[in-house]
Amino acid sequence: MARGAKRKGASSARPGGRSSGGANARRQQFLTRAARVFDVPEGVAEALMSQGRRQSLRFNPLAGVSRSDFEAEIAPWGEALIPVDWCEGAWHLDLAPGEALPDHLFSSGQAFIQNASSFVPALALDPKPGERILDLCAAPGGKTSHIAALTGNEAEIWANDALPARLPKLNEVLSLLHVRTASVTAHPGQFIDRFLDGPFDRILIDAQCTGEGMFDLRRPVTLRYWSMERVIEYSRLQRKMLMAATKLLKPGGVLVYSTCTLSPEENEASVNHLLSHAPDMLLEPIEIAAPGLIPARTRWDKESFDPSLTMACRVSPSRFMEACFVARLRKDA
Ligand SMILES: C[S@@+](CC[C@H](N)C(=O)[O-])C[C@H]1O[C@@H](n2cnc3c(N)ncnc32)[C@H](O)[C@@H]1O
């Protein structure tokens, strides 16, 4: 048989031993779940998860350039910049192919590109100057830098990420964006109470997750690493991180838990686990007027969650927003 020719009946092998049949089944399994998560028909879920998403731009006030000077500089691109009316100093980018903003805005740290959904967790955290704040899963630093910007670099920020290999990038972003940190560490979030001393006024857990919100079903590689085993593995890790971080939160302090994934096992179920094991943790509403924010689920499969979970929210995917999940909790004072 000629090299590269396929034997009759043989499945087309993929790296890692996964077959295209397996890939199709995986895609279908994901699609069925996505449709159930958003309570829509599968065709609608497929369209929702097959969008090319546009990025957004966040002005960084820590770079020493005034907002008015920055706005004057980006004014020539005015038509391609749509102000994000629920996040100060941010614009959705609607640039034409080949069109770009000047490089120096990014190399000087005046501007940072993020998906607009990433603005929601930092805004929900509502950090204040003078507070002690822990960002448990910080790399590459998008949300840490947003927290620093929101506090005018006047908070004591502890940026942690368990993967030492991701620390150079985290440090690079923090330095580029002029972020002042109290400490940058590489501790496992699930044991953070053994490594850091509390209490913290606010804690962000932008958790390691299956990243389903970033999937684009038009691209076959999108589900390359996805499996239910991974969903369950991460949900276990997330529960442990929530429990450990809560021990470091001061009474009256705020914890925001976010993921960029759809799976209820990693979202509502993780928060529900915390609520049932830490009765002093209570959900609070998220008062952000972002489009596509919908209440989190109170049921999934055979499981019912605490009714207060409707205060947590999901972002329904759209042109500028990736699907994500955000919950804001307060420790009873
Ligand atoms: C969604 S990303 C965080 C993105 C980041 N918050 C931002 O806005 O740029 C999740 C991060 O969790 C880190 N991580 C994975 N396992 C972890 C653990 N056990 N404890 C703490 N961080 C972990 C990963 O290295 C990854 O950088």
The ligand as a Gaussian input file, in Angstrom:
#p B3LYP/6-31G(d) Opt

LIG

0 1
 C       -7.829000      31.431000      33.154000
 S       -6.148000      31.457000      33.433000
 C       -5.949000      32.976000      34.312000
 C       -5.986000      34.212000      33.437000
 C       -5.610000      35.463000      34.209000
 N       -6.440000      35.636000      35.382000
 C       -5.700000      36.695000      33.352000
 O       -6.683000      37.434000      33.412000
 O       -4.755000      36.945000      32.601000
 C       -5.940000      30.285000      34.690000
 C       -4.565000      30.245000      35.298000
 O       -4.597000      29.329000      36.389000
 C       -3.312000      28.782000      36.527000
 N       -3.410000      27.569000      37.349000
 C       -3.571000      26.268000      36.933000
 N       -3.657000      25.460000      37.996000
 C       -3.563000      26.237000      39.097000
 C       -3.565000      25.991000      40.494000
 N       -3.683000      24.739000      40.960000
 N       -3.422000      27.021000      41.341000
 C       -3.289000      28.294000      40.869000
 N       -3.253000      28.589000      39.550000
 C       -3.397000      27.584000      38.692000
 C       -2.867000      28.547000      35.101000
 O       -1.469000      28.493000      35.031000
 C       -3.466000      29.769000      34.380000
 O       -2.504000      30.769000      34.229000

